């Protein structure tokens, strides 16, 4: 199992897909990295030679912000928005959608599954 940027890359997947297991690397960046390293994207991760793995490791770690460094930068950007008192920062601190989405409905992913009303509010009469 090759290890790149502190992440174990899955063996049985194509290297193009396997690189996306690294935080900050998507499909397009994965293809760009493979073009720089001159590696076929359809090759499985367990078929790579040690030299190819070292080339990938060098390119990924030296050229791109990934994993902890990217997470830290993202966190600092959000903290900066909160400190300057911007609208986006206040939305982050209230844990509400930041990018203009509606909040009357469809904010379950940001707020969590918070259900404030239960049913219609009218109680059903018991039959005796």
C-alpha positions in Angstrom: 0.0 0.0 0.0 1.8 3.2 -1.2 2.0 6.0 1.3 1.8 9.6 -0.1 1.5 12.7 2.1 0.8 10.6 5.2 -2.2 8.8 3.6 -2.3 5.2 2.6 -3.3 5.0 -1.0 -5.6 2.0 -1.8 -3.9 -0.7 -3.8 -6.6 -2.1 -6.0 -7.8 1.3 -7.5 -6.5 3.1 -10.5 -3.9 5.6 -9.5 -6.1 8.5 -10.9 -8.8 7.6 -8.3 -6.4 6.6 -5.6 -4.8 10.0 -5.4 -8.1 11.6 -4.6 -8.0 10.0 -1.2 -5.6 12.8 -0.3 -7.4 15.8 1.2 -7.1 18.6 -1.4 -6.6 16.4 -4.4 -9.5 15.9 -6.8 -9.8 14.3 -10.2 -8.4 17.2 -12.2 -5.4 17.8 -9.9 -4.8 14.1 -9.8 -4.6 14.0 -13.6 -2.3 17.1 -13.6 0.1 15.3 -11.1 0.1 12.1 -13.2 1.0 14.1 -16.3 3.9 15.8 -14.5 5.1 12.4 -13.3 4.5 10.8 -16.7 2.5 8.0 -15.3 -0.5 6.3 -17.0 -3.7 7.2 -15.1 -5.2 3.7 -15.7 -2.4 1.9 -13.9 -3.4 0.3 -10.6 -1.7 1.7 -7.4 -0.1 -1.7 -6.6 1.6 -1.9 -10.0 3.6 1.3 -9.5 7.4 1.0 -9.1 9.1 2.5 -6.1 10.6 5.2 -8.3 7.2 6.2 -9.6 5.8 6.4 -6.0 8.7 8.6 -5.0 8.1 10.9 -8.0 4.5 11.2 -7.1 5.3 11.9 -3.4 7.8 14.6 -4.4 5.4 16.3 -6.8 2.4 16.2 -4.4 4.3 17.3 -1.2 6.4 20.1 -2.8 4.0 21.6 -5.4 0.6 21.6 -3.7 -1.1 22.5 -0.4 -2.7 19.3 0.8 -3.9 17.6 4.0 -3.0 19.5 7.3 -1.6 22.6 5.6 -4.7 23.1 3.5 -7.0 22.4 6.5 -5.1 24.9 8.6 -5.3 27.6 5.8 -9.1 27.0 5.4 -9.6 27.3 9.2 -7.5 30.5 9.4 -9.6 32.0 6.5 -12.8 31.3 8.4 -11.3 32.7 11.6 -10.3 35.9 9.8 -13.8 36.4 8.4 -15.2 36.0 12.0 -12.7 38.5 13.4 -13.3 41.2 10.9 -17.0 40.9 11.5 -18.0 40.2 8.0 -21.4 38.8 7.1 -19.9 35.5 6.0 -18.0 35.3 9.3 -21.2 35.8 11.3 -22.9 33.1 9.2 -20.0 30.7 10.0 -20.2 31.4 13.7 -24.0 30.9 13.8 -23.5 27.6 11.8 -25.9 28.7 9.0 -25.4 28.6 5.2 -22.8 31.1 4.1 -23.3 31.3 0.4 -26.8 32.7 0.1 -28.8 29.5 0.3 -32.4 29.7 1.6 -32.9 28.8 5.2 -36.6 28.3 5.5 -36.1 24.8 4.1 -33.1 22.8 2.9 -30.5 23.6 5.5 -30.3 20.2 7.1 -26.7 19.6 6.2 -25.4 22.8 7.7 -27.5 22.9 10.9 -27.7 19.1 11.4 -31.0 17.3 11.4 -32.8 19.9 13.6 -36.5 19.5 13.5 -38.3 22.2 15.4 -42.0 21.5 14.7 -43.4 18.1 15.2 -46.6 17.3 13.3 -49.3 19.8 12.9 -49.4 20.9 16.5 -52.9 19.5 17.0 -53.4 16.6 19.3 -55.5 13.7 18.3 -58.4 12.8 20.7 -58.3 9.4 22.3 -61.2 7.1 21.7 -62.8 5.6 24.8 
